[in-house]
Amino acid sequence: MAHNRKQQELSPLASPIKKKSKPPTSIDMVDKMANTVAHFEDILKTELTVMRNEFASHMSVVQSLCSKLDLLTGEMREQKKVVADHDRRVTALEQQVVDLQDRSRRSNLRLIGLPEGAEKDDPVGFLKRSLPTWLPSLAGKEIEVERAHRVYTRISSHRAKPRVFLFKLLRYMDRELILRAARLHAPVKSSDGATLSFFPDFSPVTAKRRSAFASVRKEMREVGIQNFLLYPATLKVILNQGEPKMLYSPEEARVFLRSLSPTNCM
């Protein structure tokens, strides 16, 4: 009995040792890697398909936006042309209005410095009587004044600065005659010693353009440079050689003044 049990224990069929699994071959590893690569390829293809679809959708939107942008750009370009044309027309119309205003004032003169109330209740008669007194070269001249009045701007309560006295002459040549006489008899004084100044009457736009030259004209006079303002706002400068120079803006006039040597200013 004991001998049989021992033989059974030593029999290979009754051995407790398990069989070892066979190691994977290179073919198995290649197949496994191929399956893995194929799996990732499927994933990438799916993702790429989704991305292509999304990109195509975005491109459709972008193309639509580009078309709208091109349309808007074209419309804006046309609108700019229209606005530029309107600007040119408005500028031309404004210039025409200014020119008409200046023409309607061609026979007007502004008198600065006349004391308040000096004309009393008869401004036209006062002016006709006073002009030959202020400007002796006008004695014997028949100067017809159509109307005269103060420019009703706001003044201080103590009237330290009298309002402008505006008068309209019947003839344009009388205006030029008075302006020449005022330059001849400068400084012009009233009977009570007030200094009087005569100026042409222009539209507000032209007056503003001309007044911009005031400071540079004063500088030129201080250094002995003759200068005159031509209509509408051009400064004519006469140097010692007698050569005229036209200056079309205050900035241009200042640059010209700085460029002169002292010998040219005498």
VOGUBA-80026 format. One record per residue: residue in one letter; residue number from 1; x negated, y negated, z negated of N, C-alpha, C in turn. Coordinates in nm, 2 decimals. Last residue first. Layout:
<pts>
PT   res     n   n_east   n_north     n_up   ca_east   ca_north    ca_up   c_east   c_north     c_up
PT     A   NUM        X         Y        Z         X          Y        Z        X         Y        Z
...
</pts>
This chain:
<pts>
PT   res     n   n_east   n_north     n_up   ca_east   ca_north    ca_up   c_east   c_north     c_up
PT     M   266    -1.42    -14.85     4.28     -1.42     -15.00     4.27    -1.36    -15.06     4.39
PT     C   265    -1.45    -14.59     4.29     -1.33     -14.64     4.22    -1.33    -14.79     4.21
PT     N   264    -1.68    -14.50     4.40     -1.56     -14.50     4.48    -1.44    -14.56     4.42
PT     T   263    -1.85    -14.51     4.19     -1.87     -14.61     4.30    -1.75    -14.61     4.39
PT     P   262    -1.79    -14.30     4.02     -1.76     -14.44     3.98    -1.76    -14.54     4.09
PT     S   261    -1.65    -14.04     4.23     -1.76     -14.10     4.16    -1.72    -14.24     4.12
PT     L   260    -1.37    -13.82     4.20     -1.42     -13.95     4.25    -1.54    -13.99     4.17
PT     S   259    -1.25    -13.60     4.09     -1.35     -13.58     4.19    -1.42    -13.71     4.24
PT     R   258    -1.05    -13.70     3.93     -1.17     -13.64     3.87    -1.28    -13.62     3.96
PT     L   257    -0.86    -13.77     4.13     -0.92     -13.87     4.05    -1.05    -13.82     3.98
PT     F   256    -0.79    -13.51     4.23     -0.86     -13.61     4.32    -0.93    -13.72     4.24
PT     V   255    -0.67    -13.40     4.01     -0.79     -13.34     4.06    -0.86    -13.44     4.15
PT     R   254    -0.45    -13.58     4.00     -0.55     -13.58     3.89    -0.68    -13.51     3.93
PT     A   253    -0.32    -13.53     4.24     -0.37     -13.66     4.21    -0.47    -13.66     4.10
PT     E   252    -0.24    -13.26     4.20     -0.33     -13.29     4.31    -0.39    -13.43     4.29
PT     E   251    -0.06    -13.31     3.99     -0.18     -13.23     3.97    -0.28    -13.25     4.07
PT     P   250     0.14    -13.47     4.11      0.06     -13.52     4.00    -0.07    -13.44     3.98
PT     S   249     0.14    -13.43     4.47      0.18     -13.38     4.34     0.09    -13.45     4.23
PT     Y   248     0.04    -13.53     4.71      0.18     -13.48     4.70     0.23    -13.43     4.57
PT     L   247    -0.14    -13.79     4.84     -0.14     -13.69     4.74     0.01    -13.65     4.71
PT     M   246    -0.33    -13.93     5.10     -0.19     -13.89     5.05    -0.20    -13.77     4.95
PT     K   245    -0.53    -14.20     5.13     -0.53     -14.06     5.09    -0.39    -14.03     5.04
PT     P   244    -0.69    -14.44     5.36     -0.57     -14.39     5.27    -0.58    -14.24     5.25
PT     E   243    -0.98    -14.63     5.34     -0.92     -14.51     5.39    -0.80    -14.46     5.30
PT     G   242    -1.11    -14.84     5.24     -0.99     -14.87     5.31    -0.92    -14.75     5.37
PT     Q   241    -1.33    -14.80     5.08     -1.35     -14.80     5.23    -1.23    -14.83     5.31
PT     N   240    -1.21    -14.79     4.83     -1.28     -14.92     4.87    -1.32    -14.92     5.02
PT     L   239    -0.89    -14.63     4.89     -1.02     -14.64     4.83    -1.09    -14.77     4.88
PT     I   238    -0.56    -14.60     4.81     -0.65     -14.67     4.90    -0.78    -14.69     4.83
PT     V   237    -0.31    -14.34     4.81     -0.43     -14.40     4.74    -0.51    -14.47     4.85
PT     K   236     0.02    -14.26     4.77     -0.08     -14.31     4.87    -0.19    -14.39     4.79
PT     L   235     0.21    -14.00     4.67      0.12     -14.10     4.62     0.02    -14.14     4.73
PT     T   234     0.55    -13.93     4.72      0.41     -13.91     4.77     0.32    -14.03     4.73
PT     A   233     0.84    -13.88     4.70      0.75     -13.88     4.59     0.61    -13.84     4.64
PT     P   232     0.98    -13.96     4.94      1.04     -13.96     4.81     0.95    -13.96     4.69
PT     Y   231     0.83    -14.28     4.96      0.95     -14.20     4.95     0.93    -14.06     5.01
PT     L   230     0.52    -14.36     4.79      0.61     -14.35     4.91     0.72    -14.26     4.89
PT     L   229     0.36    -14.55     4.57      0.45     -14.44     4.58     0.53    -14.45     4.70
PT     F   228     0.02    -14.65     4.58      0.16     -14.68     4.61     0.24    -14.55     4.61
PT     N   227    -0.29    -14.78     4.45     -0.20     -14.67     4.48    -0.06    -14.71     4.49
PT     Q   226    -0.62    -14.87     4.41     -0.49     -14.91     4.46    -0.41    -14.78     4.49
PT     I   225    -0.82    -14.84     4.13     -0.78     -14.77     4.25    -0.64    -14.81     4.29
PT     G   224    -0.93    -14.93     3.89     -0.93     -15.01     4.01    -0.90    -14.95     4.14
PT     V   223    -0.90    -14.78     3.66     -1.03     -14.78     3.72    -1.04    -14.85     3.86
PT     E   222    -0.64    -14.84     3.61     -0.74     -14.87     3.51    -0.88    -14.87     3.56
PT     R   221    -0.50    -14.72     3.82     -0.51     -14.87     3.81    -0.62    -14.91     3.71
PT     M   220    -0.54    -14.45     3.75     -0.60     -14.50     3.87    -0.61    -14.65     3.87
PT     E   219    -0.39    -14.43     3.52     -0.53     -14.40     3.51    -0.60    -14.46     3.63
PT     K   218    -0.13    -14.49     3.63     -0.19     -14.58     3.53    -0.34    -14.56     3.52
PT     R   217    -0.10    -14.26     3.78     -0.11     -14.39     3.85    -0.17    -14.50     3.76
PT     V   216    -0.08    -14.07     3.59     -0.20     -14.07     3.68    -0.21    -14.20     3.75
PT     S   215     0.17    -14.14     3.47      0.04     -14.14     3.39    -0.08    -14.15     3.48
PT     A   214     0.36    -14.12     3.69      0.34     -14.25     3.61     0.20    -14.25     3.54
PT     F   213     0.44    -13.91     3.84      0.31     -13.97     3.88     0.27    -14.09     3.78
PT     A   212     0.69    -13.85     3.74      0.58     -13.76     3.71     0.45    -13.81     3.74
PT     S   211     0.86    -14.03     3.86      0.81     -14.06     3.73     0.70    -13.97     3.68
PT     R   210     0.93    -13.89     4.10      0.84     -14.01     4.10     0.78    -14.04     3.97
PT     R   209     1.09    -13.68     4.00      0.97     -13.65     4.08     0.87    -13.77     4.08
PT     K   208     1.29    -13.83     3.88      1.21     -13.75     3.80     1.08    -13.71     3.87
PT     A   207     1.40    -13.96     4.11      1.35     -14.04     4.00     1.25    -13.96     3.91
PT     T   206     1.50    -13.74     4.25      1.39     -13.81     4.31     1.32    -13.90     4.20
PT     V   205     1.70    -13.66     4.07      1.60     -13.57     4.11     1.48    -13.64     4.16
PT     P   204     1.87    -13.89     4.04      1.80     -13.83     3.92     1.68    -13.74     3.96
PT     S   203     1.81    -14.12     4.31      1.89     -14.01     4.25     1.81    -13.96     4.13
PT     F   202     1.69    -14.46     4.25      1.70     -14.33     4.32     1.79    -14.23     4.25
PT     D   201     1.64    -14.79     4.30      1.73     -14.70     4.23     1.73    -14.57     4.31
PT     P   200     1.32    -14.96     4.25      1.43     -14.90     4.33     1.51    -14.80     4.26
PT     F   199     1.27    -15.20     3.99      1.24     -15.07     4.05     1.35    -15.03     4.14
PT     F   198     1.12    -15.46     3.81      1.21     -15.42     3.92     1.17    -15.29     3.98
PT     S   197     1.09    -15.59     3.49      1.03     -15.50     3.59     1.15    -15.46     3.68
PT     L   196     1.00    -15.86     3.27      1.10     -15.79     3.35     1.03    -15.71     3.46
PT     T   195     0.95    -15.95     2.94      0.88     -15.90     3.06     0.99    -15.82     3.14
PT     A   194     1.08    -16.25     2.79      1.08     -16.10     2.81     1.02    -16.06     2.94
PT     G   193     1.10    -16.53     2.77      0.97     -16.46     2.75     0.96    -16.31     2.77
PT     D   192     1.34    -16.64     2.82      1.31     -16.63     2.68     1.18    -16.55     2.66
PT     S   191     1.35    -16.63     3.09      1.34     -16.76     3.03     1.31    -16.75     2.88
PT     S   190     1.12    -16.36     3.19      1.26     -16.42     3.18     1.24    -16.56     3.11
PT     K   189     0.85    -16.29     3.40      0.90     -16.33     3.27     1.04    -16.39     3.28
PT     V   188     0.65    -16.06     3.57      0.77     -16.14     3.58     0.82    -16.17     3.44
PT     P   187     0.29    -16.06     3.60      0.41     -16.01     3.54     0.53    -16.11     3.54
PT     A   186     0.40    -16.07     3.95      0.38     -15.99     3.83     0.27    -16.06     3.74
PT     H   185     0.45    -16.19     4.19      0.46     -16.28     4.07     0.44    -16.20     3.94
PT     L   184     0.43    -15.98     4.37      0.35     -16.11     4.39     0.35    -16.19     4.26
PT     R   183     0.61    -15.79     4.29      0.47     -15.76     4.29     0.38    -15.88     4.30
PT     A   182     0.84    -15.94     4.33      0.81     -15.90     4.20     0.66    -15.86     4.19
PT     A   181     0.84    -15.97     4.61      0.82     -16.09     4.52     0.79    -16.05     4.38
PT     R   180     0.88    -15.70     4.68      0.76     -15.77     4.72     0.73    -15.89     4.63
PT     L   179     1.14    -15.67     4.58      1.03     -15.59     4.53     0.89    -15.65     4.56
PT     I   178     1.29    -15.86     4.73      1.28     -15.88     4.58     1.16    -15.79     4.53
PT     L   177     1.26    -15.75     4.98      1.21     -15.88     4.96     1.19    -15.91     4.81
PT     E   176     1.39    -15.50     4.95      1.24     -15.50     4.98     1.19    -15.64     4.95
PT     R   175     1.65    -15.60     4.92      1.59     -15.52     4.81     1.44    -15.52     4.83
PT     D   174     1.70    -15.73     5.16      1.69     -15.81     5.04     1.62    -15.73     4.92
PT     M   173     1.72    -15.51     5.33      1.60     -15.59     5.34     1.59    -15.69     5.22
PT     Y   172     1.97    -15.41     5.27      1.86     -15.34     5.22     1.73    -15.42     5.23
PT     R   171     2.23    -15.63     5.15      2.14     -15.59     5.26     2.02    -15.52     5.20
PT     L   170     2.37    -15.66     4.92      2.44     -15.64     5.04     2.35    -15.59     5.15
PT     L   169     2.27    -15.48     4.62      2.26     -15.59     4.72     2.33    -15.56     4.84
PT     K   168     2.35    -15.40     4.30      2.36     -15.36     4.43     2.36    -15.48     4.52
PT     F   167     2.19    -15.35     3.98      2.26     -15.43     4.07     2.25    -15.38     4.22
PT     L   166     2.16    -15.27     3.64      2.16     -15.22     3.78     2.24    -15.31     3.87
PT     F   165     1.96    -15.28     3.37      2.05     -15.37     3.45     2.05    -15.33     3.59
PT     V   164     1.93    -15.06     3.10      1.89     -15.10     3.24     2.00    -15.18     3.30
PT     R   163     1.94    -15.20     2.77      1.98     -15.11     2.87     1.94    -15.16     3.01
PT     P   162     1.67    -15.29     2.55      1.79     -15.32     2.63     1.81    -15.21     2.73
PT     K   161     1.58    -15.17     2.25      1.54     -15.15     2.39     1.67    -15.18     2.47
PT     A   160     1.70    -15.24     2.01      1.56     -15.27     2.03     1.52    -15.26     2.17
PT     R   159     1.96    -15.23     1.91      1.94     -15.27     2.05     1.79    -15.31     2.07
PT     H   158     2.05    -15.14     1.67      1.98     -15.27     1.67     1.94    -15.31     1.81
PT     S   157     2.15    -14.89     1.74      2.24     -14.99     1.68     2.18    -15.13     1.69
PT     S   156     2.03    -14.76     2.05      2.03     -14.78     1.91     2.11    -14.89     1.86
PT     I   155     2.24    -14.63     2.32      2.13     -14.71     2.27     2.14    -14.72     2.11
PT     R   154     2.33    -14.42     2.59      2.33     -14.44     2.44     2.21    -14.53     2.40
PT     T   153     2.41    -14.61     2.89      2.34     -14.50     2.82     2.35    -14.53     2.67
PT     Y   152     2.53    -14.76     3.13      2.58     -14.73     2.99     2.53    -14.60     2.93
PT     V   151     2.36    -15.00     3.28      2.37     -14.86     3.28     2.41    -14.82     3.14
PT     R   150     2.54    -15.31     3.35      2.44     -15.23     3.27     2.47    -15.08     3.29
PT     H   149     2.58    -15.44     3.68      2.63     -15.39     3.55     2.51    -15.33     3.48
PT     A   148     2.69    -15.59     3.98      2.59     -15.57     3.89     2.65    -15.53     3.75
PT     R   147     2.75    -15.62     4.34      2.79     -15.60     4.20     2.67    -15.57     4.11
PT     E   146     2.63    -15.77     4.56      2.77     -15.71     4.56     2.83    -15.69     4.42
PT     V   145     2.45    -16.05     4.62      2.47     -15.94     4.53     2.61    -15.89     4.53
PT     E   144     2.25    -16.19     4.87      2.39     -16.16     4.83     2.40    -16.03     4.74
PT     I   143     2.04    -16.45     4.89      2.04     -16.31     4.86     2.18    -16.28     4.80
PT     E   142     1.89    -16.67     5.07      2.03     -16.63     5.04     2.04    -16.48     5.02
PT     K   141     1.62    -16.86     4.95      1.67     -16.73     5.02     1.81    -16.71     4.98
PT     G   140     1.54    -17.07     4.79      1.60     -17.10     4.92     1.64    -16.98     5.00
PT     A   139     1.30    -16.88     4.63      1.37     -17.00     4.63     1.42    -17.03     4.77
PT     L   138     1.14    -16.66     4.61      1.27     -16.64     4.66     1.36    -16.77     4.67
PT     S   137     0.91    -16.73     4.48      0.90     -16.72     4.63     1.04    -16.69     4.69
PT     P   136     0.98    -16.73     4.21      0.98     -16.85     4.28     0.97    -16.84     4.43
PT     L   135     1.15    -16.53     4.02      1.06     -16.51     4.14     1.06    -16.63     4.23
PT     W   134     1.30    -16.65     3.82      1.20     -16.54     3.79     1.10    -16.52     3.90
PT     T   133     1.44    -16.83     3.98      1.37     -16.87     3.86     1.26    -16.77     3.82
PT     P   132     1.57    -16.68     4.17      1.47     -16.78     4.21     1.39    -16.83     4.10
PT     L   131     1.73    -16.52     3.99      1.63     -16.46     4.07     1.53    -16.56     4.12
PT     S   130     1.94    -16.66     3.85      1.81     -16.63     3.79     1.70    -16.58     3.88
PT     R   129     2.16    -16.68     4.01      2.10     -16.80     3.96     1.96    -16.78     3.91
PT     K   128     2.22    -16.41     4.06      2.19     -16.50     4.18     2.13    -16.63     4.13
PT     L   127     2.27    -16.33     3.80      2.16     -16.27     3.87     2.12    -16.36     3.99
PT     F   126     2.50    -16.47     3.73      2.38     -16.48     3.65     2.26    -16.44     3.73
PT     G   125     2.68    -16.37     3.91      2.64     -16.51     3.92     2.51    -16.53     3.84
PT     V   124     2.69    -16.10     3.82      2.65     -16.13     3.96     2.61    -16.27     3.97
PT     P   123     2.77    -16.11     3.55      2.64     -16.06     3.58     2.60    -16.09     3.72
PT     D   122     2.94    -16.29     3.35      2.92     -16.30     3.50     2.79    -16.25     3.54
PT     D   121     2.94    -16.28     3.08      3.05     -16.22     3.15     3.04    -16.23     3.30
PT     K   120     2.60    -16.24     3.01      2.73     -16.28     2.96     2.84    -16.21     3.04
PT     E   119     2.34    -16.17     3.06      2.42     -16.20     3.18     2.56    -16.25     3.14
PT     A   118     2.23    -16.12     2.81      2.18     -16.24     2.88     2.27    -16.27     3.00
PT     G   117     2.30    -15.89     2.68      2.39     -16.00     2.67     2.35    -16.12     2.75
PT     E   116     1.97    -15.78     2.61      2.11     -15.75     2.61     2.19    -15.88     2.60
PT     P   115     1.71    -15.89     2.83      1.77     -15.88     2.70     1.92    -15.85     2.71
PT     L   114     1.56    -15.68     3.07      1.65     -15.80     3.05     1.72    -15.78     2.92
PT     G   113     1.41    -15.45     3.11      1.36     -15.55     3.02     1.45    -15.67     3.00
PT     I   112     1.45    -15.37     3.45      1.42     -15.32     3.32     1.37    -15.44     3.23
PT     L   111     1.67    -15.33     3.70      1.60     -15.43     3.63     1.58    -15.39     3.49
PT     R   110     1.69    -15.16     4.00      1.70     -15.15     3.86     1.62    -15.25     3.79
PT     L   109     1.89    -15.19     4.30      1.77     -15.22     4.22     1.80    -15.20     4.07
PT     N   108     2.02    -15.06     4.61      2.03     -15.08     4.46     1.89    -15.11     4.40
PT     S   107     2.03    -14.99     4.87      2.04     -15.13     4.84     2.04    -15.16     4.69
PT     R   106     2.02    -14.71     4.86      1.91     -14.78     4.92     1.91    -14.93     4.89
PT     R   105     2.20    -14.53     4.76      2.14     -14.62     4.66     2.03    -14.71     4.73
PT     S   104     2.27    -14.35     4.96      2.37     -14.44     4.91     2.32    -14.54     4.81
PT     R   103     2.02    -14.23     4.99      2.07     -14.32     5.09     2.18    -14.41     5.04
PT     D   102     2.02    -14.07     4.76      1.92     -14.17     4.77     1.96    -14.27     4.88
PT     Q   101     2.24    -13.90     4.81      2.24     -13.99     4.70     2.14    -14.10     4.71
PT     L   100     2.14    -13.77     5.04      2.26     -13.85     5.05     2.27    -13.95     4.93
PT     D    99     1.92    -13.64     4.93      1.90     -13.73     5.03     2.02    -13.83     5.05
PT     V    98     2.05    -13.47     4.75      1.96     -13.57     4.70     1.94    -13.68     4.80
PT     V    97     2.19    -13.31     4.94      2.27     -13.39     4.84     2.18    -13.50     4.79
PT     Q    96     1.98    -13.20     5.08      2.07     -13.28     5.15     2.15    -13.37     5.05
PT     Q    95     1.87    -13.04     4.87      1.79     -13.15     4.93     1.88    -13.25     5.01
PT     E    94     2.08    -12.87     4.83      2.04     -12.95     4.72     1.96    -13.07     4.78
PT     L    93     2.07    -12.73     5.08      2.19     -12.81     5.04     2.16    -12.91     4.93
PT     A    92     1.82    -12.61     5.06      1.85     -12.70     5.17     1.97    -12.79     5.14
PT     T    91     1.87    -12.44     4.84      1.77     -12.55     4.83     1.79    -12.65     4.94
PT     V    90     2.08    -12.28     4.95      2.10     -12.37     4.83     2.00    -12.48     4.82
PT     R    89     1.93    -12.16     5.15      2.05     -12.24     5.19     2.08    -12.34     5.07
PT     R    88     1.74    -12.02     5.01      1.70     -12.12     5.11     1.81    -12.21     5.14
PT     D    87     1.91    -11.85     4.85      1.82     -11.95     4.79     1.78    -12.06     4.88
PT     H    86     2.03    -11.70     5.06      2.11     -11.79     4.98     2.03    -11.90     4.91
PT     D    85     1.80    -11.56     5.14      1.87     -11.65     5.23     1.96    -11.75     5.16
PT     A    84     1.75    -11.42     4.90      1.65     -11.51     4.95     1.71    -11.61     5.05
PT     V    83     1.99    -11.26     4.89      1.96     -11.36     4.79     1.86    -11.47     4.83
PT     V    82     1.95    -11.11     5.13      2.07     -11.20     5.11     2.04    -11.31     5.01
PT     K    81     1.72    -10.97     5.06      1.72     -11.06     5.18     1.84    -11.16     5.17
PT     K    80     1.81    -10.83     4.84      1.70     -10.93     4.82     1.70    -11.03     4.94
PT     Q    79     2.00    -10.67     4.96      2.04     -10.77     4.87     1.93    -10.88     4.84
PT     E    78     1.83    -10.50     5.11      1.92     -10.59     5.18     1.97    -10.70     5.09
PT     R    77     1.70    -10.38     4.89      1.62     -10.45     4.99     1.71    -10.55     5.07
PT     M    76     1.91    -10.25     4.77      1.84     -10.36     4.70     1.76    -10.44     4.80
PT     E    75     1.98    -10.06     4.97      2.07     -10.17     4.94     2.01    -10.28     4.86
PT     G    74     1.74     -9.91     4.97      1.78      -9.98     5.09     1.88    -10.09     5.06
PT     T    73     1.75     -9.82     4.70      1.64      -9.90     4.75     1.67     -9.98     4.87
PT     L    72     1.99     -9.66     4.72      1.98      -9.78     4.63     1.87     -9.88     4.67
PT     L    71     1.90     -9.46     4.89      2.02      -9.55     4.93     2.02     -9.68     4.85
PT     D    70     1.69     -9.36     4.75      1.66      -9.41     4.88     1.78     -9.51     4.92
PT     L    69     1.84     -9.26     4.53      1.74      -9.36     4.51     1.70     -9.43     4.64
PT     K    68     2.00     -9.07     4.65      2.06      -9.18     4.59     1.96     -9.30     4.57
PT     S    67     1.79     -8.89     4.73      1.87      -8.95     4.83     1.95     -9.07     4.78
PT     C    66     1.69     -8.83     4.47      1.60      -8.90     4.57     1.68     -8.96     4.68
PT     L    65     1.91     -8.69     4.37      1.86      -8.82     4.31     1.78     -8.90     4.40
PT     S    64     1.90     -8.47     4.54      2.02      -8.56     4.53     1.99     -8.69     4.48
PT     Q    63     1.65     -8.37     4.47      1.68      -8.41     4.61     1.80     -8.50     4.62
PT     V    62     1.70     -8.30     4.21      1.60      -8.40     4.24     1.62     -8.45     4.38
PT     V    61     1.90     -8.10     4.24      1.93      -8.22     4.16     1.83     -8.33     4.20
PT     S    60     1.75     -7.91     4.38      1.87      -7.96     4.44     1.91     -8.09     4.37
PT     M    59     1.55     -7.86     4.19      1.51      -7.92     4.31     1.64     -7.98     4.39
PT     H    58     1.70     -7.72     4.00      1.64      -7.85     3.96     1.60     -7.93     4.09
PT     S    57     1.76     -7.49     4.14      1.87      -7.58     4.09     1.82     -7.72     4.06
PT     A    56     1.51     -7.39     4.19      1.59      -7.43     4.30     1.70     -7.52     4.26
PT     F    55     1.44     -7.34     3.92      1.36      -7.44     4.00     1.44     -7.49     4.12
PT     E    54     1.62     -7.14     3.86      1.63      -7.26     3.79     1.56     -7.37     3.86
PT     N    53     1.53     -6.94     4.04      1.67      -6.99     4.05     1.69     -7.13     3.98
PT     R    52     1.27     -6.91     3.95      1.30      -6.95     4.09     1.44     -7.01     4.10
PT     M    51     1.33     -6.81     3.70      1.26      -6.94     3.71     1.28     -6.99     3.85
PT     V    50     1.45     -6.56     3.76      1.52      -6.66     3.68     1.46     -6.80     3.70
PT     T    49     1.23     -6.44     3.89      1.36      -6.47     3.96     1.44     -6.57     3.89
PT     L    48     1.05     -6.43     3.69      1.02      -6.51     3.80     1.15     -6.54     3.88
PT     E    47     1.18     -6.24     3.52      1.15      -6.38     3.47     1.13     -6.47     3.59
PT     T    46     1.17     -6.02     3.69      1.30      -6.07     3.64     1.28     -6.22     3.60
PT     K    45     0.90     -5.99     3.73      0.98      -6.01     3.84     1.12     -6.07     3.80
PT     L    44     0.82     -5.93     3.46      0.77      -6.06     3.53     0.86     -6.09     3.65
PT     I    43     0.95     -5.69     3.42      0.98      -5.80     3.34     0.95     -5.93     3.40
PT     D    42     0.82     -5.53     3.62      0.97      -5.55     3.62     1.01     -5.67     3.54
PT     E    41     0.57     -5.54     3.52      0.60      -5.60     3.65     0.75     -5.63     3.67
PT     F    40     0.59     -5.40     3.29      0.56      -5.55     3.28     0.59     -5.62     3.41
PT     H    39     0.64     -5.15     3.40      0.74      -5.21     3.31     0.72     -5.36     3.30
PT     A    38     0.40     -5.10     3.54      0.53      -5.11     3.61     0.64     -5.18     3.53
PT     V    37     0.23     -5.09     3.32      0.21      -5.20     3.42     0.34     -5.22     3.50
PT     T    36     0.33     -4.85     3.21      0.33      -4.97     3.13     0.32     -5.10     3.23
PT     N    35     0.28     -4.66     3.41      0.42      -4.69     3.37     0.43     -4.82     3.29
PT     A    34     0.01     -4.68     3.42      0.08      -4.72     3.54     0.23     -4.75     3.50
PT     M    33    -0.06     -4.58     3.18     -0.09      -4.72     3.21    -0.01     -4.77     3.33
PT     K    32     0.03     -4.31     3.21      0.09      -4.40     3.11     0.06     -4.55     3.13
PT     D    31    -0.13     -4.23     3.42      0.01      -4.24     3.44     0.08     -4.33     3.34
PT     V    30    -0.38     -4.24     3.30     -0.35      -4.33     3.41    -0.20     -4.34     3.44
PT     M    29    -0.35     -4.05     3.10     -0.37      -4.19     3.06    -0.34     -4.28     3.18
PT     D    28    -0.32     -3.82     3.26     -0.21      -3.86     3.17    -0.22     -4.01     3.13
PT     I    27    -0.57     -3.81     3.38     -0.45      -3.83     3.46    -0.33     -3.88     3.38
PT     S    26    -0.73     -3.76     3.17     -0.74      -3.89     3.23    -0.62     -3.91     3.32
PT     T    25    -0.54     -3.58     2.91     -0.63      -3.59     3.02    -0.64     -3.73     3.08
PT     P    24    -0.52     -3.56     2.56     -0.47      -3.61     2.69    -0.58     -3.62     2.80
PT     P    23    -0.60     -3.24     2.40     -0.63      -3.38     2.42    -0.57     -3.43     2.56
PT     K    22    -0.36     -3.01     2.28     -0.46      -3.04     2.38    -0.48     -3.19     2.40
PT     S    21    -0.34     -2.94     1.93     -0.28      -2.99     2.05    -0.39     -3.03     2.15
PT     K    20    -0.43     -2.62     1.77     -0.47      -2.76     1.80    -0.40     -2.81     1.93
PT     K    19    -0.22     -2.42     1.58     -0.29      -2.44     1.71    -0.32     -2.59     1.73
PT     K    18    -0.28     -2.35     1.23     -0.20      -2.40     1.35    -0.28     -2.43     1.47
PT     I    17    -0.33     -2.08     1.02     -0.40      -2.18     1.10    -0.31     -2.22     1.22
PT     P    16    -0.23     -1.84     0.90     -0.17      -1.97     0.87    -0.23     -2.09     0.95
PT     S    15    -0.18     -1.54     1.07     -0.27      -1.64     1.03    -0.20     -1.78     1.01
PT     A    14    -0.04     -1.32     1.16      0.00      -1.38     1.03    -0.09     -1.49     0.98
PT     L    13    -0.16     -1.26     1.39     -0.02      -1.31     1.40     0.02     -1.37     1.26
PT     P    12    -0.41     -1.16     1.31     -0.40      -1.29     1.37    -0.26     -1.35     1.38
PT     S    11    -0.43     -1.01     0.99     -0.38      -1.00     1.13    -0.37     -1.14     1.18
PT     L    10    -0.49     -1.02     0.72     -0.60      -1.05     0.82    -0.56     -1.05     0.96
PT     E     9    -0.25     -0.94     0.61     -0.30      -1.07     0.58    -0.41     -1.11     0.68
PT     Q     8    -0.24     -0.68     0.69     -0.14      -0.77     0.74    -0.19     -0.92     0.72
PT     Q     7    -0.44     -0.57     0.55     -0.46      -0.57     0.69    -0.36     -0.67     0.75
PT     K     6    -0.34     -0.59     0.29     -0.46      -0.66     0.32    -0.48     -0.67     0.47
PT     R     5    -0.13     -0.41     0.30     -0.10      -0.56     0.28    -0.22     -0.64     0.31
PT     N     4    -0.26     -0.17     0.33     -0.18      -0.22     0.44    -0.15     -0.37     0.43
PT     H     3    -0.39     -0.15     0.09     -0.47      -0.15     0.21    -0.39     -0.21     0.32
PT     A     2    -0.18     -0.12    -0.09     -0.27      -0.23    -0.10    -0.35     -0.25     0.02
PT     M     1    -0.08      0.12     0.00      0.00       0.00     0.00    -0.09     -0.12     0.00
</pts>
